[in-house]
Structures are given as C-alpha cells and as structure tokens.
Amino acid sequence: MNSPTMKCPVCSKPIDLAGADATTGETAFGAREVDPTKGTRLFHEGEWVYFDKLACRTKFNIAPARYLPPKAQ
Ligand SMILES: [Zn+2]
C-alpha cells in the first residue's frame, strides 16, 4: 500500500487524505460535490494541494507562492 505522508503547506499539520476527500466539496447545504473551488483541497497549477482545514486553504488561496517551495526552472 502506498500511503504518502501529506502535510498542510500552510501549518504543516499531517493531513488525513481520506477525510480530505470525504469533506471536499461540502456545499452550504451539506451535500457532497466534487468541485475544485470547494473543500479542503485546491487544484493549483496542475496539482491537487491538500489542507487540514478550510482556513488554511483560504490562506493559501490568497498567496500560494508564500507556502509552496520555489520551483526549479
Ligand atoms: Zn493547515
């Protein structure tokens, strides 16, 4: 079984991937929906970035470059 350790890029807490997938896309009405603009993950530059909570996702969304390592080009 491949179980990569993922951490929140904002606060460095470990992320429960199953939980993140389960809660991703919770709408205002509590329904589940797969939507890259909702939930505890974010589709950023071709990759899913996971967060431990929505507050961290919001912070990341404001300034992604601040939380991601610089890319080698
Ligand atoms: Zn976090």
N, CA, C, O and the ligand as a Tripos MOL2 file, in Angstrom:
@<TRIPOS>MOLECULE
protein
  293   291    74     0     0
PROTEIN
NO_CHARGES

@<TRIPOS>ATOM
      1 N           0.8530   -1.2060    0.0000 N.3       1 MET1
      2 CA          0.0000    0.0000    0.0000 C.3       1 MET1
      3 C           0.8770    1.2390    0.0000 C.2       1 MET1
      4 O           1.7940    1.3670    0.8110 O.2       1 MET1
      5 N           0.5980    2.1110   -0.8770 N.am      2 ASN2
      6 CA          1.3400    3.3620   -0.9360 C.3       2 ASN2
      7 C           0.5760    4.4400   -0.1790 C.2       2 ASN2
      8 O          -0.5010    4.8630   -0.5990 O.2       2 ASN2
      9 N           1.1360    4.8750    0.9270 N.am      3 SER3
     10 CA          0.4630    5.9030    1.7110 C.3       3 SER3
     11 C           1.4110    7.0590    1.9940 C.2       3 SER3
     12 O           2.0590    7.1070    3.0400 O.2       3 SER3
     13 N           1.4810    7.9800    1.0570 N.am      4 PRO4
     14 CA          2.3760    9.1150    1.2360 C.3       4 PRO4
     15 C           1.9330   10.0000    2.3890 C.2       4 PRO4
     16 O           0.7410   10.2020    2.6180 O.2       4 PRO4
     17 N           2.9020   10.5130    3.0970 N.am      5 THR5
     18 CA          2.5920   11.4290    4.1830 C.3       5 THR5
     19 C           2.4130   12.8320    3.6070 C.2       5 THR5
     20 O           3.3330   13.4190    3.0370 O.2       5 THR5
     21 N           1.2250   13.3340    3.7730 N.am      6 MET6
     22 CA          0.9660   14.6740    3.2620 C.3       6 MET6
     23 C           0.7970   15.6410    4.4180 C.2       6 MET6
     24 O           0.1980   15.3200    5.4440 O.2       6 MET6
     25 N           1.3380   16.8300    4.2240 N.am      7 LYS7
     26 CA          1.2070   17.8400    5.2600 C.3       7 LYS7
     27 C           0.5800   19.0880    4.6790 C.2       7 LYS7
     28 O           0.7290   19.3950    3.4960 O.2       7 LYS7
     29 N          -0.1120   19.7860    5.5260 N.am      8 CYS8
     30 CA         -0.6960   21.0480    5.1190 C.3       8 CYS8
     31 C           0.4290   22.0400    4.8270 C.2       8 CYS8
     32 O           1.2730   22.2750    5.6910 O.2       8 CYS8
     33 N           0.4580   22.6250    3.6280 N.am      9 PRO9
     34 CA          1.5400   23.5560    3.2810 C.3       9 PRO9
     35 C           1.4890   24.8410    4.1050 C.2       9 PRO9
     36 O           2.4650   25.5910    4.1500 O.2       9 PRO9
     37 N           0.3770   25.0910    4.7420 N.am     10 VAL10
     38 CA          0.2310   26.3390    5.4980 C.3      10 VAL10
     39 C           0.7040   26.1770    6.9400 C.2      10 VAL10
     40 O           1.4870   26.9910    7.4320 O.2      10 VAL10
     41 N           0.2290   25.1200    7.6260 N.am     11 CYS11
     42 CA          0.5490   24.9790    9.0440 C.3      11 CYS11
     43 C           1.3470   23.7140    9.3340 C.2      11 CYS11
     44 O           1.6970   23.4650   10.4880 O.2      11 CYS11
     45 N           1.6460   22.9030    8.3060 N.am     12 SER12
     46 CA          2.4970   21.7160    8.4260 C.3      12 SER12
     47 C           1.8830   20.5850    9.2500 C.2      12 SER12
     48 O           2.5930   19.6690    9.6630 O.2      12 SER12
     49 N           0.6040   20.6390    9.4860 N.am     13 LYS13
     50 CA         -0.0380   19.5250   10.1700 C.3      13 LYS13
     51 C          -0.2830   18.3890    9.1870 C.2      13 LYS13
     52 O          -0.5510   18.6330    8.0100 O.2      13 LYS13
     53 N          -0.1920   17.1330    9.6650 N.am     14 PRO14
     54 CA         -0.4740   16.0000    8.7760 C.3      14 PRO14
     55 C          -1.9400   16.0010    8.3470 C.2      14 PRO14
     56 O          -2.8280   16.4420    9.0760 O.2      14 PRO14
     57 N          -2.1540   15.4950    7.1460 N.am     15 ILE15
     58 CA         -3.5000   15.5200    6.5760 C.3      15 ILE15
     59 C          -4.0330   14.1080    6.4220 C.2      15 ILE15
     60 O          -3.3430   13.2200    5.9210 O.2      15 ILE15
     61 N          -5.2420   13.9140    6.8470 N.am     16 ASP16
     62 CA         -5.9350   12.6560    6.6160 C.3      16 ASP16
     63 C          -6.5560   12.7200    5.2290 C.2      16 ASP16
     64 O          -7.5930   13.3490    5.0190 O.2      16 ASP16
     65 N          -5.8930   12.0510    4.2860 N.am     17 LEU17
     66 CA         -6.3370   12.1720    2.8890 C.3      17 LEU17
     67 C          -7.7630   11.6810    2.6950 C.2      17 LEU17
     68 O          -8.5450   12.2870    1.9620 O.2      17 LEU17
     69 N          -8.0960   10.5780    3.3580 N.am     18 ALA18
     70 CA         -9.4520   10.0520    3.2160 C.3      18 ALA18
     71 C         -10.4660   11.0720    3.7100 C.2      18 ALA18
     72 O         -11.5200   11.2710    3.1060 O.2      18 ALA18
     73 N         -10.1230   11.7120    4.8220 N.am     19 GLY19
     74 CA        -11.0190   12.7220    5.3680 C.3      19 GLY19
     75 C         -11.1260   13.9200    4.4560 C.2      19 GLY19
     76 O         -12.2020   14.4900    4.2800 O.2      19 GLY19
     77 N          -9.9830   14.3040    3.8680 N.am     20 ALA20
     78 CA         -9.9950   15.4520    2.9690 C.3      20 ALA20
     79 C         -10.8790   15.1740    1.7660 C.2      20 ALA20
     80 O         -11.6450   16.0330    1.3300 O.2      20 ALA20
     81 N         -10.7630   13.9580    1.2330 N.am     21 ASP21
     82 CA        -11.6020   13.6120    0.0830 C.3      21 ASP21
     83 C         -13.0820   13.5700    0.4680 C.2      21 ASP21
     84 O         -13.9570   13.9590   -0.3050 O.2      21 ASP21
     85 N         -13.3290   13.0910    1.6740 N.am     22 ALA22
     86 CA        -14.7170   12.9510    2.1000 C.3      22 ALA22
     87 C         -15.3740   14.3070    2.3060 C.2      22 ALA22
     88 O         -16.5620   14.4800    2.0350 O.2      22 ALA22
     89 N         -14.5920   15.2670    2.7870 N.am     23 THR23
     90 CA        -15.1850   16.5660    3.0990 C.3      23 THR23
     91 C         -15.0570   17.5570    1.9530 C.2      23 THR23
     92 O         -15.6480   18.6360    1.9830 O.2      23 THR23
     93 N         -14.2800   17.1800    0.9400 N.am     24 THR24
     94 CA        -14.1420   18.0810   -0.1890 C.3      24 THR24
     95 C         -15.4850   18.3130   -0.8600 C.2      24 THR24
     96 O         -16.2260   17.3670   -1.1280 O.2      24 THR24
     97 N         -15.7840   19.5310   -1.1200 N.am     25 GLY25
     98 CA        -16.9880   19.8290   -1.8590 C.3      25 GLY25
     99 C         -18.2360   19.8650   -1.0160 C.2      25 GLY25
    100 O         -19.3390   19.6910   -1.5340 O.2      25 GLY25
    101 N         -18.0840   20.0910    0.2910 N.am     26 GLU26
    102 CA        -19.2930   20.2810    1.0740 C.3      26 GLU26
    103 C         -19.9240   21.6080    0.6940 C.2      26 GLU26
    104 O         -19.2870   22.6590    0.7660 O.2      26 GLU26
    105 N         -21.1380   21.5470    0.3030 N.am     27 THR27
    106 CA        -21.8210   22.7680   -0.0790 C.3      27 THR27
    107 C         -22.4710   23.4070    1.1400 C.2      27 THR27
    108 O         -22.4320   22.8580    2.2410 O.2      27 THR27
    109 N         -23.0520   24.5400    0.9310 N.am     28 ALA28
    110 CA        -23.7180   25.2360    2.0320 C.3      28 ALA28
    111 C         -24.8730   24.4170    2.5910 C.2      28 ALA28
    112 O         -25.3250   24.6440    3.7130 O.2      28 ALA28
    113 N         -25.3390   23.4710    1.8010 N.am     29 PHE29
    114 CA        -26.4760   22.6580    2.2260 C.3      29 PHE29
    115 C         -26.0360   21.2930    2.7550 C.2      29 PHE29
    116 O         -26.8690   20.4500    3.0880 O.2      29 PHE29
    117 N         -24.7020   21.0830    2.8300 N.am     30 GLY30
    118 CA        -24.1920   19.8390    3.3820 C.3      30 GLY30
    119 C         -24.1050   18.7070    2.3820 C.2      30 GLY30
    120 O         -23.7240   17.5910    2.7370 O.2      30 GLY30
    121 N         -24.4520   18.9800    1.1370 N.am     31 ALA31
    122 CA        -24.3450   17.9450    0.1230 C.3      31 ALA31
    123 C         -22.8900   17.8170   -0.3280 C.2      31 ALA31
    124 O         -22.1080   18.7590   -0.1980 O.2      31 ALA31
    125 N         -22.5380   16.6560   -0.8530 N.am     32 ARG32
    126 CA        -21.1820   16.4530   -1.3350 C.3      32 ARG32
    127 C         -21.1050   16.7490   -2.8250 C.2      32 ARG32
    128 O         -22.0100   16.4400   -3.6000 O.2      32 ARG32
    129 N         -20.0090   17.3490   -3.1840 N.am     33 GLU33
    130 CA        -19.8770   17.7450   -4.5700 C.3      33 GLU33
    131 C         -18.3860   17.8420   -4.8810 C.2      33 GLU33
    132 O         -17.6170   18.3920   -4.0930 O.2      33 GLU33
    133 N         -17.9900   17.3180   -6.0070 N.am     34 VAL34
    134 CA        -16.5920   17.4350   -6.3900 C.3      34 VAL34
    135 C         -16.4180   18.7400   -7.1620 C.2      34 VAL34
    136 O         -16.8480   18.8790   -8.3070 O.2      34 VAL34
    137 N         -15.7880   19.6640   -6.5070 N.am     35 ASP35
    138 CA        -15.6320   20.9900   -7.0930 C.3      35 ASP35
    139 C         -14.2770   21.5510   -6.6580 C.2      35 ASP35
    140 O         -14.0320   21.6840   -5.4590 O.2      35 ASP35
    141 N         -13.4060   21.8760   -7.5870 N.am     36 PRO36
    142 CA        -12.0670   22.3440   -7.2170 C.3      36 PRO36
    143 C         -12.0650   23.6580   -6.4590 C.2      36 PRO36
    144 O         -11.0380   24.0660   -5.9170 O.2      36 PRO36
    145 N         -13.2040   24.3170   -6.4180 N.am     37 THR37
    146 CA        -13.2500   25.5910   -5.6960 C.3      37 THR37
    147 C         -13.7850   25.4380   -4.2840 C.2      37 THR37
    148 O         -13.9460   26.4200   -3.5590 O.2      37 THR37
    149 N         -14.0650   24.1720   -3.8910 N.am     38 LYS38
    150 CA        -14.6100   23.9510   -2.5500 C.3      38 LYS38
    151 C         -13.8440   22.8420   -1.8450 C.2      38 LYS38
    152 O         -13.0620   22.1310   -2.4750 O.2      38 LYS38
    153 N         -14.0610   22.6890   -0.5490 N.am     39 GLY39
    154 CA        -13.4570   21.6080    0.2010 C.3      39 GLY39
    155 C         -12.0640   21.9370    0.7070 C.2      39 GLY39
    156 O         -11.5860   23.0650    0.5940 O.2      39 GLY39
    157 N         -11.4210   20.9030    1.2760 N.am     40 THR40
    158 CA        -10.1160   21.1230    1.8890 C.3      40 THR40
    159 C          -8.9710   20.8160    0.9400 C.2      40 THR40
    160 O          -7.8550   20.5400    1.3800 O.2      40 THR40
    161 N          -9.2310   20.8600   -0.3270 N.am     41 ARG41
    162 CA         -8.1360   20.7440   -1.2900 C.3      41 ARG41
    163 C          -8.3520   21.7610   -2.3830 C.2      41 ARG41
    164 O          -9.4440   22.3020   -2.5540 O.2      41 ARG41
    165 N          -7.2830   22.0080   -3.1200 N.am     42 LEU42
    166 CA         -7.3260   23.0600   -4.1160 C.3      42 LEU42
    167 C          -6.5230   22.6110   -5.3260 C.2      42 LEU42
    168 O          -5.4170   22.0900   -5.1800 O.2      42 LEU42
    169 N          -7.0570   22.8050   -6.4900 N.am     43 PHE43
    170 CA         -6.3300   22.4720   -7.7160 C.3      43 PHE43
    171 C          -5.4810   23.6710   -8.0960 C.2      43 PHE43
    172 O          -5.9870   24.7150   -8.5070 O.2      43 PHE43
    173 N          -4.1650   23.4910   -7.9470 N.am     44 HIS44
    174 CA         -3.2720   24.6260   -8.1350 C.3      44 HIS44
    175 C          -2.1650   24.2520   -9.1110 C.2      44 HIS44
    176 O          -1.3820   23.3420   -8.8380 O.2      44 HIS44
    177 N          -2.0930   24.9400  -10.2410 N.am     45 GLU45
    178 CA         -1.0530   24.7280  -11.2470 C.3      45 GLU45
    179 C          -0.8940   23.2560  -11.6060 C.2      45 GLU45
    180 O           0.2180   22.7330  -11.6710 O.2      45 GLU45
    181 N          -2.0200   22.6060  -11.8360 N.am     46 GLY46
    182 CA         -1.9920   21.2350  -12.3250 C.3      46 GLY46
    183 C          -1.9020   20.1670  -11.2680 C.2      46 GLY46
    184 O          -1.8650   18.9830  -11.6020 O.2      46 GLY46
    185 N          -1.8660   20.5440   -9.9830 N.am     47 GLU47
    186 CA         -1.7740   19.5490   -8.9280 C.3      47 GLU47
    187 C          -2.7740   19.8510   -7.8260 C.2      47 GLU47
    188 O          -3.1100   21.0050   -7.5580 O.2      47 GLU47
    189 N          -3.2470   18.7600   -7.1840 N.am     48 TRP48
    190 CA         -4.1010   18.9420   -6.0170 C.3      48 TRP48
    191 C          -3.2410   19.2660   -4.8140 C.2      48 TRP48
    192 O          -2.2850   18.5510   -4.5120 O.2      48 TRP48
    193 N          -3.5760   20.3230   -4.1420 N.am     49 VAL49
    194 CA         -2.9150   20.6830   -2.8910 C.3      49 VAL49
    195 C          -3.9270   20.4650   -1.7700 C.2      49 VAL49
    196 O          -5.0520   20.9630   -1.8180 O.2      49 VAL49
    197 N          -3.4930   19.7020   -0.7500 N.am     50 TYR50
    198 CA         -4.4150   19.3570    0.3320 C.3      50 TYR50
    199 C          -4.1460   20.1900    1.5730 C.2      50 TYR50
    200 O          -3.0080   20.5670    1.8520 O.2      50 TYR50
    201 N          -5.1920   20.4660    2.2990 N.am     51 PHE51
    202 CA         -5.0880   21.2360    3.5440 C.3      51 PHE51
    203 C          -5.8200   20.5090    4.6520 C.2      51 PHE51
    204 O          -6.7020   19.6880    4.4020 O.2      51 PHE51
    205 N          -5.4380   20.8250    5.8940 N.am     52 ASP52
    206 CA         -6.0830   20.1400    7.0170 C.3      52 ASP52
    207 C          -7.3990   20.8020    7.3860 C.2      52 ASP52
    208 O          -8.2510   20.1860    8.0250 O.2      52 ASP52
    209 N          -7.5640   22.0320    6.9920 N.am     53 LYS53
    210 CA         -8.8380   22.6980    7.2570 C.3      53 LYS53
    211 C          -9.0610   23.8300    6.2550 C.2      53 LYS53
    212 O          -8.1370   24.2720    5.5720 O.2      53 LYS53
    213 N         -10.2880   24.2740    6.1880 N.am     54 LEU54
    214 CA        -10.6400   25.2820    5.1860 C.3      54 LEU54
    215 C          -9.9150   26.6000    5.4110 C.2      54 LEU54
    216 O          -9.5970   27.3080    4.4550 O.2      54 LEU54
    217 N          -9.6510   26.9330    6.6820 N.am     55 ALA55
    218 CA         -8.9750   28.1960    6.9790 C.3      55 ALA55
    219 C          -7.5990   28.2290    6.3160 C.2      55 ALA55
    220 O          -7.1680   29.2680    5.8160 O.2      55 ALA55
    221 N          -6.9140   27.0830    6.3150 N.am     56 CYS56
    222 CA         -5.5920   27.0300    5.6930 C.3      56 CYS56
    223 C          -5.7100   27.1570    4.1790 C.2      56 CYS56
    224 O          -4.8740   27.7930    3.5360 O.2      56 CYS56
    225 N          -6.7450   26.5520    3.6160 N.am     57 ARG57
    226 CA         -6.9450   26.6620    2.1840 C.3      57 ARG57
    227 C          -7.1670   28.1100    1.7810 C.2      57 ARG57
    228 O          -6.6810   28.5670    0.7470 O.2      57 ARG57
    229 N          -7.9070   28.8200    2.6140 N.am     58 THR58
    230 CA         -8.1790   30.2200    2.3280 C.3      58 THR58
    231 C          -6.8910   31.0360    2.3420 C.2      58 THR58
    232 O          -6.6680   31.8840    1.4780 O.2      58 THR58
    233 N          -6.0450   30.7650    3.3420 N.am     59 LYS59
    234 CA         -4.7650   31.4780    3.4130 C.3      59 LYS59
    235 C          -3.9170   31.1900    2.1790 C.2      59 LYS59
    236 O          -3.3230   32.0900    1.5850 O.2      59 LYS59
    237 N          -3.8770   29.9100    1.8090 N.am     60 PHE60
    238 CA         -3.0870   29.5150    0.6460 C.3      60 PHE60
    239 C          -3.6080   30.1860   -0.6120 C.2      60 PHE60
    240 O          -2.8370   30.6350   -1.4590 O.2      60 PHE60
    241 N          -4.9020   30.2470   -0.7190 N.am     61 ASN61
    242 CA         -5.5340   30.8080   -1.9100 C.3      61 ASN61
    243 C          -5.1570   32.2770   -2.1020 C.2      61 ASN61
    244 O          -5.0650   32.7570   -3.2310 O.2      61 ASN61
    245 N          -4.9430   32.9770   -1.0050 N.am     62 ILE62
    246 CA         -4.6070   34.3970   -1.0780 C.3      62 ILE62
    247 C          -3.1890   34.5950   -1.6060 C.2      62 ILE62
    248 O          -2.9310   35.4920   -2.4090 O.2      62 ILE62
    249 N          -2.2660   33.7360   -1.1370 N.am     63 ALA63
    250 CA         -0.8680   33.8940   -1.5560 C.3      63 ALA63
    251 C          -0.1870   32.5370   -1.6920 C.2      63 ALA63
    252 O           0.6000   32.1460   -0.8290 O.2      63 ALA63
    253 N          -0.4900   31.8110   -2.7810 N.am     64 PRO64
    254 CA          0.0530   30.4560   -2.9530 C.3      64 PRO64
    255 C           1.5780   30.4030   -2.9380 C.2      64 PRO64
    256 O           2.1600   29.4690   -2.3860 O.2      64 PRO64
    257 N           2.2190   31.3880   -3.5330 N.am     65 ALA65
    258 CA          3.6820   31.3620   -3.6500 C.3      65 ALA65
    259 C           4.3530   31.4090   -2.2800 C.2      65 ALA65
    260 O           5.4970   30.9820   -2.1240 O.2      65 ALA65
    261 N           3.6460   31.9210   -1.3110 N.am     66 ARG66
    262 CA          4.1960   32.0550    0.0250 C.3      66 ARG66
    263 C           4.3390   30.6980    0.7070 C.2      66 ARG66
    264 O           5.1760   30.5350    1.5950 O.2      66 ARG66
    265 N           3.5280   29.7270    0.2980 N.am     67 TYR67
    266 CA          3.5020   28.4450    1.0000 C.3      67 TYR67
    267 C           4.1150   27.2980    0.1970 C.2      67 TYR67
    268 O           4.3870   26.2340    0.7520 O.2      67 TYR67
    269 N           4.3290   27.5000   -1.0740 N.am     68 LEU68
    270 CA          4.9280   26.4480   -1.8840 C.3      68 LEU68
    271 C           6.4220   26.6960   -2.0540 C.2      68 LEU68
    272 O           6.8670   27.8390   -2.1520 O.2      68 LEU68
    273 N           7.1960   25.5980   -2.0870 N.am     69 PRO69
    274 CA          8.6220   25.7780   -2.3510 C.3      69 PRO69
    275 C           8.8160   26.3170   -3.7530 C.2      69 PRO69
    276 O           8.0390   25.9920   -4.6510 O.2      69 PRO69
    277 N           9.8390   27.1360   -3.9600 N.am     70 PRO70
    278 CA         10.0760   27.6870   -5.3070 C.3      70 PRO70
    279 C          10.3800   26.5740   -6.2870 C.2      70 PRO70
    280 O          11.0760   25.6130   -5.9590 O.2      70 PRO70
    281 N           9.8520   26.7110   -7.4920 N.am     71 LYS71
    282 CA         10.0300   25.6660   -8.4930 C.3      71 LYS71
    283 C          11.3280   25.8640   -9.2600 C.2      71 LYS71
    284 O          11.6970   26.9820   -9.6210 O.2      71 LYS71
    285 N          12.0090   24.7530   -9.4990 N.am     72 ALA72
    286 CA         13.2150   24.8040  -10.3210 C.3      72 ALA72
    287 C          12.8220   24.9140  -11.7750 C.2      72 ALA72
    288 O          11.9820   24.1490  -12.2480 O.2      72 ALA72
    289 N          13.3960   25.8240  -12.4740 N.am     73 GLN73
    290 CA         13.0430   26.0140  -13.8830 C.3      73 GLN73
    291 C          14.2840   26.0160  -14.7570 C.2      73 GLN73
    292 O          14.1810   26.1640  -15.9750 O.2      73 GLN73
    293 ZN         -3.1880   23.7440    7.8710 Zn       74 ZN74
@<TRIPOS>BOND
     1     1     2 1
     2     2     3 1
     3     3     4 2
     4     3     5 am
     5     5     6 1
     6     6     7 1
     7     7     8 2
     8     7     9 am
     9     9    10 1
    10    10    11 1
    11    11    12 2
    12    11    13 am
    13    13    14 1
    14    14    15 1
    15    15    16 2
    16    15    17 am
    17    17    18 1
    18    18    19 1
    19    19    20 2
    20    19    21 am
    21    21    22 1
    22    22    23 1
    23    23    24 2
    24    23    25 am
    25    25    26 1
    26    26    27 1
    27    27    28 2
    28    27    29 am
    29    29    30 1
    30    30    31 1
    31    31    32 2
    32    31    33 am
    33    33    34 1
    34    34    35 1
    35    35    36 2
    36    35    37 am
    37    37    38 1
    38    38    39 1
    39    39    40 2
    40    39    41 am
    41    41    42 1
    42    42    43 1
    43    43    44 2
    44    43    45 am
    45    45    46 1
    46    46    47 1
    47    47    48 2
    48    47    49 am
    49    49    50 1
    50    50    51 1
    51    51    52 2
    52    51    53 am
    53    53    54 1
    54    54    55 1
    55    55    56 2
    56    55    57 am
    57    57    58 1
    58    58    59 1
    59    59    60 2
    60    59    61 am
    61    61    62 1
    62    62    63 1
    63    63    64 2
    64    63    65 am
    65    65    66 1
    66    66    67 1
    67    67    68 2
    68    67    69 am
    69    69    70 1
    70    70    71 1
    71    71    72 2
    72    71    73 am
    73    73    74 1
    74    74    75 1
    75    75    76 2
    76    75    77 am
    77    77    78 1
    78    78    79 1
    79    79    80 2
    80    79    81 am
    81    81    82 1
    82    82    83 1
    83    83    84 2
    84    83    85 am
    85    85    86 1
    86    86    87 1
    87    87    88 2
    88    87    89 am
    89    89    90 1
    90    90    91 1
    91    91    92 2
    92    91    93 am
    93    93    94 1
    94    94    95 1
    95    95    96 2
    96    95    97 am
    97    97    98 1
    98    98    99 1
    99    99   100 2
   100    99   101 am
   101   101   102 1
   102   102   103 1
   103   103   104 2
   104   103   105 am
   105   105   106 1
   106   106   107 1
   107   107   108 2
   108   107   109 am
   109   109   110 1
   110   110   111 1
   111   111   112 2
   112   111   113 am
   113   113   114 1
   114   114   115 1
   115   115   116 2
   116   115   117 am
   117   117   118 1
   118   118   119 1
   119   119   120 2
   120   119   121 am
   121   121   122 1
   122   122   123 1
   123   123   124 2
   124   123   125 am
   125   125   126 1
   126   126   127 1
   127   127   128 2
   128   127   129 am
   129   129   130 1
   130   130   131 1
   131   131   132 2
   132   131   133 am
   133   133   134 1
   134   134   135 1
   135   135   136 2
   136   135   137 am
   137   137   138 1
   138   138   139 1
   139   139   140 2
   140   139   141 am
   141   141   142 1
   142   142   143 1
   143   143   144 2
   144   143   145 am
   145   145   146 1
   146   146   147 1
   147   147   148 2
   148   147   149 am
   149   149   150 1
   150   150   151 1
   151   151   152 2
   152   151   153 am
   153   153   154 1
   154   154   155 1
   155   155   156 2
   156   155   157 am
   157   157   158 1
   158   158   159 1
   159   159   160 2
   160   159   161 am
   161   161   162 1
   162   162   163 1
   163   163   164 2
   164   163   165 am
   165   165   166 1
   166   166   167 1
   167   167   168 2
   168   167   169 am
   169   169   170 1
   170   170   171 1
   171   171   172 2
   172   171   173 am
   173   173   174 1
   174   174   175 1
   175   175   176 2
   176   175   177 am
   177   177   178 1
   178   178   179 1
   179   179   180 2
   180   179   181 am
   181   181   182 1
   182   182   183 1
   183   183   184 2
   184   183   185 am
   185   185   186 1
   186   186   187 1
   187   187   188 2
   188   187   189 am
   189   189   190 1
   190   190   191 1
   191   191   192 2
   192   191   193 am
   193   193   194 1
   194   194   195 1
   195   195   196 2
   196   195   197 am
   197   197   198 1
   198   198   199 1
   199   199   200 2
   200   199   201 am
   201   201   202 1
   202   202   203 1
   203   203   204 2
   204   203   205 am
   205   205   206 1
   206   206   207 1
   207   207   208 2
   208   207   209 am
   209   209   210 1
   210   210   211 1
   211   211   212 2
   212   211   213 am
   213   213   214 1
   214   214   215 1
   215   215   216 2
   216   215   217 am
   217   217   218 1
   218   218   219 1
   219   219   220 2
   220   219   221 am
   221   221   222 1
   222   222   223 1
   223   223   224 2
   224   223   225 am
   225   225   226 1
   226   226   227 1
   227   227   228 2
   228   227   229 am
   229   229   230 1
   230   230   231 1
   231   231   232 2
   232   231   233 am
   233   233   234 1
   234   234   235 1
   235   235   236 2
   236   235   237 am
   237   237   238 1
   238   238   239 1
   239   239   240 2
   240   239   241 am
   241   241   242 1
   242   242   243 1
   243   243   244 2
   244   243   245 am
   245   245   246 1
   246   246   247 1
   247   247   248 2
   248   247   249 am
   249   249   250 1
   250   250   251 1
   251   251   252 2
   252   251   253 am
   253   253   254 1
   254   254   255 1
   255   255   256 2
   256   255   257 am
   257   257   258 1
   258   258   259 1
   259   259   260 2
   260   259   261 am
   261   261   262 1
   262   262   263 1
   263   263   264 2
   264   263   265 am
   265   265   266 1
   266   266   267 1
   267   267   268 2
   268   267   269 am
   269   269   270 1
   270   270   271 1
   271   271   272 2
   272   271   273 am
   273   273   274 1
   274   274   275 1
   275   275   276 2
   276   275   277 am
   277   277   278 1
   278   278   279 1
   279   279   280 2
   280   279   281 am
   281   281   282 1
   282   282   283 1
   283   283   284 2
   284   283   285 am
   285   285   286 1
   286   286   287 1
   287   287   288 2
   288   287   289 am
   289   289   290 1
   290   290   291 1
   291   291   292 2
@<TRIPOS>SUBSTRUCTURE
     1 MET1         2 RESIDUE 1 A MET
     2 ASN2         6 RESIDUE 1 A ASN
     3 SER3        10 RESIDUE 1 A SER
     4 PRO4        14 RESIDUE 1 A PRO
     5 THR5        18 RESIDUE 1 A THR
     6 MET6        22 RESIDUE 1 A MET
     7 LYS7        26 RESIDUE 1 A LYS
     8 CYS8        30 RESIDUE 1 A CYS
     9 PRO9        34 RESIDUE 1 A PRO
    10 VAL10       38 RESIDUE 1 A VAL
    11 CYS11       42 RESIDUE 1 A CYS
    12 SER12       46 RESIDUE 1 A SER
    13 LYS13       50 RESIDUE 1 A LYS
    14 PRO14       54 RESIDUE 1 A PRO
    15 ILE15       58 RESIDUE 1 A ILE
    16 ASP16       62 RESIDUE 1 A ASP
    17 LEU17       66 RESIDUE 1 A LEU
    18 ALA18       70 RESIDUE 1 A ALA
    19 GLY19       74 RESIDUE 1 A GLY
    20 ALA20       78 RESIDUE 1 A ALA
    21 ASP21       82 RESIDUE 1 A ASP
    22 ALA22       86 RESIDUE 1 A ALA
    23 THR23       90 RESIDUE 1 A THR
    24 THR24       94 RESIDUE 1 A THR
    25 GLY25       98 RESIDUE 1 A GLY
    26 GLU26      102 RESIDUE 1 A GLU
    27 THR27      106 RESIDUE 1 A THR
    28 ALA28      110 RESIDUE 1 A ALA
    29 PHE29      114 RESIDUE 1 A PHE
    30 GLY30      118 RESIDUE 1 A GLY
    31 ALA31      122 RESIDUE 1 A ALA
    32 ARG32      126 RESIDUE 1 A ARG
    33 GLU33      130 RESIDUE 1 A GLU
    34 VAL34      134 RESIDUE 1 A VAL
    35 ASP35      138 RESIDUE 1 A ASP
    36 PRO36      142 RESIDUE 1 A PRO
    37 THR37      146 RESIDUE 1 A THR
    38 LYS38      150 RESIDUE 1 A LYS
    39 GLY39      154 RESIDUE 1 A GLY
    40 THR40      158 RESIDUE 1 A THR
    41 ARG41      162 RESIDUE 1 A ARG
    42 LEU42      166 RESIDUE 1 A LEU
    43 PHE43      170 RESIDUE 1 A PHE
    44 HIS44      174 RESIDUE 1 A HIS
    45 GLU45      178 RESIDUE 1 A GLU
    46 GLY46      182 RESIDUE 1 A GLY
    47 GLU47      186 RESIDUE 1 A GLU
    48 TRP48      190 RESIDUE 1 A TRP
    49 VAL49      194 RESIDUE 1 A VAL
    50 TYR50      198 RESIDUE 1 A TYR
    51 PHE51      202 RESIDUE 1 A PHE
    52 ASP52      206 RESIDUE 1 A ASP
    53 LYS53      210 RESIDUE 1 A LYS
    54 LEU54      214 RESIDUE 1 A LEU
    55 ALA55      218 RESIDUE 1 A ALA
    56 CYS56      222 RESIDUE 1 A CYS
    57 ARG57      226 RESIDUE 1 A ARG
    58 THR58      230 RESIDUE 1 A THR
    59 LYS59      234 RESIDUE 1 A LYS
    60 PHE60      238 RESIDUE 1 A PHE
    61 ASN61      242 RESIDUE 1 A ASN
    62 ILE62      246 RESIDUE 1 A ILE
    63 ALA63      250 RESIDUE 1 A ALA
    64 PRO64      254 RESIDUE 1 A PRO
    65 ALA65      258 RESIDUE 1 A ALA
    66 ARG66      262 RESIDUE 1 A ARG
    67 TYR67      266 RESIDUE 1 A TYR
    68 LEU68      270 RESIDUE 1 A LEU
    69 PRO69      274 RESIDUE 1 A PRO
    70 PRO70      278 RESIDUE 1 A PRO
    71 LYS71      282 RESIDUE 1 A LYS
    72 ALA72      286 RESIDUE 1 A ALA
    73 GLN73      290 RESIDUE 1 A GLN
    74 ZN74       293 GROUP 0 **** ****
